[in-house]
Amino acid sequence: MLLRYQIMLEQAKALIDGERRVMPTLSNLSALIWESMDTINWAGFYVTAGEGKLLLGPFQGKPACLHIDFGKGVCGTAAATKQTQVVPDVHRFPGHIACDSESRSEVVVPMLDSEGNVVAVLDMDSPVESRFGPDEVEALEAVARLAADHCGWKDFRP
Ligand code: SME
C-alpha cells in the first residue's frame, strides 16, 4: 500500500480506538478520508436501514440524497452485488444518482458484518475522471473493512 495510505489507515485505527458505536466511528473516518485524499468532492457512508435500503450516514461534502435502494445507482449496485464499484466516468454508468453535477468519477466499497450482511457502503466522489485507481481502491477497501470489523452493528439502530 502507498505510504500515504498506510499512514491514513494507521490514523484511522487511532481515531476509532475505544469506541465501537457506528456514528462516531463513521464520522471520524469520513473526516479522515476527506483530509487524506486530494481532488475529492464527497466522502462518506450510507448505512443499511431496513431490507434493501440505504440511508445517508456520516459524510463530508455537499448535501446528498437521503435514500438509495439496493440495486440503484453506484451505491445500490455495490450493496446489491457486495462488490466494490469503480466508476471512471459517472456519465457512462447507467442509473448513476447525481448528487453533485461536479462529480466525474466514483468508487463505492460495500461493508459486510461477520455474517456477510451489507451493513453500509463507503462512497467517494471526485470531480476528476478516473480518480480512483488500484492504490485508492486498496486503501479504501482497507478502511471500509476496518470500520465493518470494528463497529457493533447489532446494537445499531439507524
Ligand atoms: N452517486 C451515488 C449517489 C450518492 S452521492 O454520490 C453522494 C450513486 O449513484 O450511488
Residues whose N, C-alpha, C, O or C-beta is under 5 A from the ligand:
A	BS01	SME	W42 A64 K72 G73 V74 C75 G76 G95 H96 I97 A98 C99 D125
